[in-house]
Amino acid sequence: MLDLSNDQAAGLRRILGARKSRYVSVLTAIAPSQKNVLLLNLAAALVRAGNEVQLLDASLNADGIASCAAQPPTPSLCQLALRQGDSQQAVQPHGPGVRIARLTHRPLGELLARPEDSARLSQQLQALSPDGQFCLVDTDLQRDNPFVLPELAQGEMVVLTSSTADSIKHAYAQIKALHGQLGRRQFLLMVVGATLAQAEKIQQNIAQAANQYLAVPVRFLGSIPNDEHLGRALQLGRPVVEAFPMASASVALREVAARLLNVGLSQQTAASLLER
């Protein structure tokens, strides 16, 4: 089990001080309900590691992460940008340290007709996620293209897959599509509902194909095993890392959160050295 109070990420955070916002787009090849549970629990694990987390629904799906908000729907960031409203009107709290908002109510290509529209939406996004905050973005490439926004285009990419052949194929297809759109970049792969050995094998196969045909690196972010405690925590209305901190899913989520933190801190360290 990782000890987040003494890990390398905690030391680097103290050294580097203030952090930039982290925009992490999550592309999924698993069922929406499973993806939502994973995003909520990963957000809770990141909060336990000392972060604030904004969950941003950019999927345009009725069952996107915004469907988990308890209150009635709020305006989307794009609606607020077009009428120059306050980005905080889009926010709904979802437990300690976690907030939910929608990016847009219609495909961005239909709304961002002028460069100034895109600039206003970027400003809304930056105001929504201040420095040092995680923004996990629920993304569906078949419904919209949120990567017209530079914050998301330059951010990190996480792909969720299960151990089924169809899910693995879909995950690779999304990597290929984003490579064609955004060029060469690193992807992080998380496998859901598999043992660690199975997950590592899946990552190796996807990474080998991506390297051979796309020259794209795919790194292993972690695996979340099948664990009945996830369902029990959901019934209680609590994250599994809080309700059952010693469950196998909780341990795995804390490990994923730690890896995600270390990936970002490594990138920030490199950027800081280049600026000197």
C-alpha positions, 0 to 999 in steps of 0.5 A: 500500500502506498503511503501518500503522507511520505511519498515522493509526490508530497515532497515535490509539492512542497518544493515546487509550491504553487501548481498549475491547473491539471486538465485530464481528459478521460476517454472511455471504452467502458459503460457510462455508469461504470465510468461515472462511478470510477470518476467519482471515486478517483476524484475522492482519492485525489481529494484525500491526497490533498487536491481539489477536483473539478469534474467537467462533463464534456460528453454531451451524454444524458448519462455523463458525469453531470447526471450524478449531480444532486441538484437540477442542471446548471447552465453550461460553461459555454452558455455562461461564456456566450452571455458573459456570466460567472463561471461559478454559476455552472458549479454544483458541489459533490462532497468535500473537495469535489465539484461538477459542471458541464462544458457545453449544451450543444456541440462546440463546433456549432457554438464557437463560430468566432475566435472571441467565443473560444477565448471567452470559453477558455476564460470560463474554464480557467476561472472554473479550475483555478491554479492547483486544481484537478479538472477531470474531463468526461469526454466522448469523441463521437459526440463532440470535440472539446479539444478545440480548447487549448487547455484541453488539447494541451492537457493529459489524456487518460483512456479507460478500458475493460478486459473485453476485446471490444473495449480494448479495440475501442480504447485503441481506436480513441488513441488513434483518433486523438493522435490524428487530431492532436499529434504525438503525445503520451496516453495513460491507460487504466484498466477496470475489472481486471487483475493486475496481471491482466491489466499489465498485459492489456497495457503492453499489447496496446502500447506495443501497437501504439508504438509500432503504428503511431509512434505514441507512448501509452503508459500504465496508470493502474487497474481497478479490480472487481470489488463488491465494496464499490457497489456497497459504497455507492448504496451508502452514497459515499466514495469507496476510499472513505466507506471502505478504505482497506478494500482492494478497490480503495487501495487501487484508487489511491495507487492510481491517484498517486501515479497521476500526481507523480506524472504531473509533478514530473512534467512540472519539474521539467517545465520549471527547469526549462524556465530557469 
